[in-house]
Amino acid sequence: MSSTPILDLSASPEEQRAAVLAVLQERDALKVSNQRLEHLVAEL
């Protein structure tokens, strides 16, 4: 998996920064869910 580049959001409008941060938070939540599901599938 490729590494995610560091984003400089300081030049973006506030609404865009908020949208990007929301997407990143959702991504992190999905990663945690995927890890839990992978663990459950491995137990089958």
PyMOL Python script that loads the backbone (N, CA, C, O; Angstrom):
from pymol import cmd

cmd.read_pdbstr("""\
ATOM      1  N   MET A   1       0.847  -1.180   0.000  1.00  0.00           N
ATOM      2  CA  MET A   1       0.000   0.000   0.000  1.00  0.00           C
ATOM      3  C   MET A   1       0.892   1.242   0.000  1.00  0.00           C
ATOM      4  O   MET A   1       1.868   1.311   0.747  1.00  0.00           O
ATOM      5  N   SER A   2       0.558   2.205  -0.827  1.00  0.00           N
ATOM      6  CA  SER A   2       1.390   3.403  -0.898  1.00  0.00           C
ATOM      7  C   SER A   2       1.139   4.295   0.310  1.00  0.00           C
ATOM      8  O   SER A   2       0.054   4.298   0.891  1.00  0.00           O
ATOM      9  N   SER A   3       2.158   5.041   0.667  1.00  0.00           N
ATOM     10  CA  SER A   3       2.001   5.945   1.802  1.00  0.00           C
ATOM     11  C   SER A   3       1.224   7.180   1.368  1.00  0.00           C
ATOM     12  O   SER A   3       1.355   7.646   0.236  1.00  0.00           O
ATOM     13  N   THR A   4       0.429   7.692   2.268  1.00  0.00           N
ATOM     14  CA  THR A   4      -0.387   8.864   1.988  1.00  0.00           C
ATOM     15  C   THR A   4       0.461  10.118   2.115  1.00  0.00           C
ATOM     16  O   THR A   4       1.147  10.299   3.121  1.00  0.00           O
ATOM     17  N   PRO A   5       0.425  10.997   1.099  1.00  0.00           N
ATOM     18  CA  PRO A   5       1.213  12.228   1.210  1.00  0.00           C
ATOM     19  C   PRO A   5       0.628  13.154   2.278  1.00  0.00           C
ATOM     20  O   PRO A   5      -0.574  13.135   2.543  1.00  0.00           O
ATOM     21  N   ILE A   6       1.481  13.948   2.874  1.00  0.00           N
ATOM     22  CA  ILE A   6       1.050  14.931   3.860  1.00  0.00           C
ATOM     23  C   ILE A   6       0.368  16.083   3.120  1.00  0.00           C
ATOM     24  O   ILE A   6       0.917  16.629   2.162  1.00  0.00           O
ATOM     25  N   LEU A   7      -0.816  16.440   3.569  1.00  0.00           N
ATOM     26  CA  LEU A   7      -1.563  17.526   2.937  1.00  0.00           C
ATOM     27  C   LEU A   7      -1.437  18.794   3.766  1.00  0.00           C
ATOM     28  O   LEU A   7      -1.587  18.768   4.988  1.00  0.00           O
ATOM     29  N   ASP A   8      -1.157  19.904   3.088  1.00  0.00           N
ATOM     30  CA  ASP A   8      -1.142  21.205   3.751  1.00  0.00           C
ATOM     31  C   ASP A   8      -2.482  21.866   3.471  1.00  0.00           C
ATOM     32  O   ASP A   8      -2.712  22.387   2.379  1.00  0.00           O
ATOM     33  N   LEU A   9      -3.359  21.842   4.456  1.00  0.00           N
ATOM     34  CA  LEU A   9      -4.706  22.382   4.269  1.00  0.00           C
ATOM     35  C   LEU A   9      -4.816  23.853   4.661  1.00  0.00           C
ATOM     36  O   LEU A   9      -5.903  24.428   4.602  1.00  0.00           O
ATOM     37  N   SER A  10      -3.724  24.456   5.051  1.00  0.00           N
ATOM     38  CA  SER A  10      -3.787  25.829   5.554  1.00  0.00           C
ATOM     39  C   SER A  10      -4.215  26.832   4.486  1.00  0.00           C
ATOM     40  O   SER A  10      -4.772  27.878   4.820  1.00  0.00           O
ATOM     41  N   ALA A  11      -3.970  26.539   3.215  1.00  0.00           N
ATOM     42  CA  ALA A  11      -4.341  27.469   2.151  1.00  0.00           C
ATOM     43  C   ALA A  11      -5.760  27.241   1.651  1.00  0.00           C
ATOM     44  O   ALA A  11      -6.271  28.035   0.861  1.00  0.00           O
ATOM     45  N   SER A  12      -6.400  26.172   2.097  1.00  0.00           N
ATOM     46  CA  SER A  12      -7.753  25.845   1.642  1.00  0.00           C
ATOM     47  C   SER A  12      -8.797  26.598   2.453  1.00  0.00           C
ATOM     48  O   SER A  12      -8.561  26.945   3.610  1.00  0.00           O
ATOM     49  N   PRO A  13      -9.963  26.853   1.838  1.00  0.00           N
ATOM     50  CA  PRO A  13     -11.061  27.469   2.586  1.00  0.00           C
ATOM     51  C   PRO A  13     -11.502  26.563   3.741  1.00  0.00           C
ATOM     52  O   PRO A  13     -11.316  25.347   3.689  1.00  0.00           O
ATOM     53  N   GLU A  14     -12.073  27.148   4.755  1.00  0.00           N
ATOM     54  CA  GLU A  14     -12.480  26.417   5.955  1.00  0.00           C
ATOM     55  C   GLU A  14     -13.415  25.253   5.630  1.00  0.00           C
ATOM     56  O   GLU A  14     -13.287  24.178   6.215  1.00  0.00           O
ATOM     57  N   GLU A  15     -14.353  25.457   4.706  1.00  0.00           N
ATOM     58  CA  GLU A  15     -15.303  24.399   4.361  1.00  0.00           C
ATOM     59  C   GLU A  15     -14.585  23.196   3.751  1.00  0.00           C
ATOM     60  O   GLU A  15     -14.933  22.049   4.032  1.00  0.00           O
ATOM     61  N   GLN A  16     -13.592  23.463   2.922  1.00  0.00           N
ATOM     62  CA  GLN A  16     -12.843  22.363   2.315  1.00  0.00           C
ATOM     63  C   GLN A  16     -12.002  21.640   3.355  1.00  0.00           C
ATOM     64  O   GLN A  16     -11.889  20.415   3.315  1.00  0.00           O
ATOM     65  N   ARG A  17     -11.419  22.371   4.272  1.00  0.00           N
ATOM     66  CA  ARG A  17     -10.635  21.733   5.336  1.00  0.00           C
ATOM     67  C   ARG A  17     -11.525  20.827   6.168  1.00  0.00           C
ATOM     68  O   ARG A  17     -11.144  19.704   6.500  1.00  0.00           O
ATOM     69  N   ALA A  18     -12.716  21.319   6.504  1.00  0.00           N
ATOM     70  CA  ALA A  18     -13.642  20.525   7.304  1.00  0.00           C
ATOM     71  C   ALA A  18     -14.060  19.266   6.544  1.00  0.00           C
ATOM     72  O   ALA A  18     -14.161  18.191   7.135  1.00  0.00           O
ATOM     73  N   ALA A  19     -14.300  19.392   5.248  1.00  0.00           N
ATOM     74  CA  ALA A  19     -14.702  18.239   4.441  1.00  0.00           C
ATOM     75  C   ALA A  19     -13.579  17.203   4.370  1.00  0.00           C
ATOM     76  O   ALA A  19     -13.832  16.005   4.497  1.00  0.00           O
ATOM     77  N   VAL A  20     -12.345  17.659   4.169  1.00  0.00           N
ATOM     78  CA  VAL A  20     -11.212  16.738   4.098  1.00  0.00           C
ATOM     79  C   VAL A  20     -11.006  16.046   5.433  1.00  0.00           C
ATOM     80  O   VAL A  20     -10.760  14.841   5.475  1.00  0.00           O
ATOM     81  N   LEU A  21     -11.102  16.786   6.512  1.00  0.00           N
ATOM     82  CA  LEU A  21     -10.932  16.183   7.833  1.00  0.00           C
ATOM     83  C   LEU A  21     -12.027  15.156   8.121  1.00  0.00           C
ATOM     84  O   LEU A  21     -11.762  14.124   8.738  1.00  0.00           O
ATOM     85  N   ALA A  22     -13.257  15.434   7.677  1.00  0.00           N
ATOM     86  CA  ALA A  22     -14.348  14.472   7.869  1.00  0.00           C
ATOM     87  C   ALA A  22     -14.080  13.188   7.085  1.00  0.00           C
ATOM     88  O   ALA A  22     -14.321  12.090   7.586  1.00  0.00           O
ATOM     89  N   VAL A  23     -13.586  13.326   5.867  1.00  0.00           N
ATOM     90  CA  VAL A  23     -13.270  12.141   5.060  1.00  0.00           C
ATOM     91  C   VAL A  23     -12.145  11.342   5.710  1.00  0.00           C
ATOM     92  O   VAL A  23     -12.205  10.113   5.750  1.00  0.00           O
ATOM     93  N   LEU A  24     -11.130  12.018   6.215  1.00  0.00           N
ATOM     94  CA  LEU A  24     -10.024  11.319   6.867  1.00  0.00           C
ATOM     95  C   LEU A  24     -10.483  10.599   8.134  1.00  0.00           C
ATOM     96  O   LEU A  24     -10.026   9.492   8.419  1.00  0.00           O
ATOM     97  N   GLN A  25     -11.379  11.219   8.888  1.00  0.00           N
ATOM     98  CA  GLN A  25     -11.902  10.572  10.092  1.00  0.00           C
ATOM     99  C   GLN A  25     -12.728   9.342   9.731  1.00  0.00           C
ATOM    100  O   GLN A  25     -12.652   8.315  10.405  1.00  0.00           O
ATOM    101  N   GLU A  26     -13.517   9.452   8.665  1.00  0.00           N
ATOM    102  CA  GLU A  26     -14.308   8.307   8.205  1.00  0.00           C
ATOM    103  C   GLU A  26     -13.391   7.179   7.736  1.00  0.00           C
ATOM    104  O   GLU A  26     -13.657   6.008   8.006  1.00  0.00           O
ATOM    105  N   ARG A  27     -12.317   7.530   7.037  1.00  0.00           N
ATOM    106  CA  ARG A  27     -11.338   6.538   6.594  1.00  0.00           C
ATOM    107  C   ARG A  27     -10.758   5.791   7.793  1.00  0.00           C
ATOM    108  O   ARG A  27     -10.648   4.565   7.777  1.00  0.00           O
ATOM    109  N   ASP A  28     -10.390   6.538   8.827  1.00  0.00           N
ATOM    110  CA  ASP A  28      -9.817   5.911  10.019  1.00  0.00           C
ATOM    111  C   ASP A  28     -10.822   4.979  10.696  1.00  0.00           C
ATOM    112  O   ASP A  28     -10.456   3.900  11.162  1.00  0.00           O
ATOM    113  N   ALA A  29     -12.082   5.396  10.749  1.00  0.00           N
ATOM    114  CA  ALA A  29     -13.116   4.556  11.352  1.00  0.00           C
ATOM    115  C   ALA A  29     -13.313   3.279  10.532  1.00  0.00           C
ATOM    116  O   ALA A  29     -13.511   2.202  11.094  1.00  0.00           O
ATOM    117  N   LEU A  30     -13.258   3.400   9.214  1.00  0.00           N
ATOM    118  CA  LEU A  30     -13.407   2.226   8.358  1.00  0.00           C
ATOM    119  C   LEU A  30     -12.225   1.281   8.495  1.00  0.00           C
ATOM    120  O   LEU A  30     -12.395   0.064   8.421  1.00  0.00           O
ATOM    121  N   LYS A  31     -11.041   1.819   8.693  1.00  0.00           N
ATOM    122  CA  LYS A  31      -9.872   0.963   8.913  1.00  0.00           C
ATOM    123  C   LYS A  31     -10.057   0.112  10.161  1.00  0.00           C
ATOM    124  O   LYS A  31      -9.756  -1.081  10.160  1.00  0.00           O
ATOM    125  N   VAL A  32     -10.552   0.733  11.224  1.00  0.00           N
ATOM    126  CA  VAL A  32     -10.781   0.004  12.479  1.00  0.00           C
ATOM    127  C   VAL A  32     -11.848  -1.072  12.265  1.00  0.00           C
ATOM    128  O   VAL A  32     -11.690  -2.202  12.727  1.00  0.00           O
ATOM    129  N   SER A  33     -12.922  -0.728  11.572  1.00  0.00           N
ATOM    130  CA  SER A  33     -13.979  -1.706  11.306  1.00  0.00           C
ATOM    131  C   SER A  33     -13.450  -2.865  10.477  1.00  0.00           C
ATOM    132  O   SER A  33     -13.771  -4.022  10.748  1.00  0.00           O
ATOM    133  N   ASN A  34     -12.650  -2.566   9.480  1.00  0.00           N
ATOM    134  CA  ASN A  34     -12.077  -3.619   8.639  1.00  0.00           C
ATOM    135  C   ASN A  34     -11.183  -4.543   9.444  1.00  0.00           C
ATOM    136  O   ASN A  34     -11.198  -5.757   9.241  1.00  0.00           O
ATOM    137  N   GLN A  35     -10.408  -3.981  10.352  1.00  0.00           N
ATOM    138  CA  GLN A  35      -9.544  -4.816  11.187  1.00  0.00           C
ATOM    139  C   GLN A  35     -10.377  -5.763  12.047  1.00  0.00           C
ATOM    140  O   GLN A  35     -10.025  -6.932  12.208  1.00  0.00           O
ATOM    141  N   ARG A  36     -11.474  -5.260  12.596  1.00  0.00           N
ATOM    142  CA  ARG A  36     -12.349  -6.109  13.412  1.00  0.00           C
ATOM    143  C   ARG A  36     -12.968  -7.215  12.566  1.00  0.00           C
ATOM    144  O   ARG A  36     -13.025  -8.369  12.988  1.00  0.00           O
ATOM    145  N   LEU A  37     -13.434  -6.856  11.365  1.00  0.00           N
ATOM    146  CA  LEU A  37     -14.042  -7.852  10.487  1.00  0.00           C
ATOM    147  C   LEU A  37     -13.019  -8.898  10.051  1.00  0.00           C
ATOM    148  O   LEU A  37     -13.336 -10.086   9.992  1.00  0.00           O
ATOM    149  N   GLU A  38     -11.801  -8.469   9.747  1.00  0.00           N
ATOM    150  CA  GLU A  38     -10.763  -9.419   9.362  1.00  0.00           C
ATOM    151  C   GLU A  38     -10.483 -10.402  10.500  1.00  0.00           C
ATOM    152  O   GLU A  38     -10.269 -11.592  10.270  1.00  0.00           O
ATOM    153  N   HIS A  39     -10.489  -9.896  11.707  1.00  0.00           N
ATOM    154  CA  HIS A  39     -10.266 -10.758  12.872  1.00  0.00           C
ATOM    155  C   HIS A  39     -11.408 -11.780  13.001  1.00  0.00           C
ATOM    156  O   HIS A  39     -11.163 -12.959  13.255  1.00  0.00           O
ATOM    157  N   LEU A  40     -12.638 -11.326  12.825  1.00  0.00           N
ATOM    158  CA  LEU A  40     -13.783 -12.237  12.926  1.00  0.00           C
ATOM    159  C   LEU A  40     -13.756 -13.284  11.822  1.00  0.00           C
ATOM    160  O   LEU A  40     -14.044 -14.453  12.079  1.00  0.00           O
ATOM    161  N   VAL A  41     -13.421 -12.894  10.616  1.00  0.00           N
ATOM    162  CA  VAL A  41     -13.355 -13.842   9.502  1.00  0.00           C
ATOM    163  C   VAL A  41     -12.252 -14.862   9.730  1.00  0.00           C
ATOM    164  O   VAL A  41     -12.405 -16.036   9.391  1.00  0.00           O
ATOM    165  N   ALA A  42     -11.155 -14.422  10.295  1.00  0.00           N
ATOM    166  CA  ALA A  42     -10.042 -15.334  10.564  1.00  0.00           C
ATOM    167  C   ALA A  42     -10.447 -16.410  11.576  1.00  0.00           C
ATOM    168  O   ALA A  42      -9.884 -17.505  11.568  1.00  0.00           O
ATOM    169  N   GLU A  43     -11.399 -16.116  12.431  1.00  0.00           N
ATOM    170  CA  GLU A  43     -11.853 -17.081  13.427  1.00  0.00           C
ATOM    171  C   GLU A  43     -12.804 -18.126  12.848  1.00  0.00           C
ATOM    172  O   GLU A  43     -13.055 -19.148  13.487  1.00  0.00           O
ATOM    173  N   LEU A  44     -13.331 -17.889  11.664  1.00  0.00           N
ATOM    174  CA  LEU A  44     -14.272 -18.844  11.059  1.00  0.00           C
ATOM    175  C   LEU A  44     -13.601 -20.120  10.638  1.00  0.00           C
ATOM    176  O   LEU A  44     -14.259 -21.019  10.114  1.00  0.00           O
TER     177      LEU A  44
END
""", "prot")
cmd.dss("prot")
cmd.show_as("cartoon", "prot")
cmd.util.cbc("prot")
cmd.orient("prot")
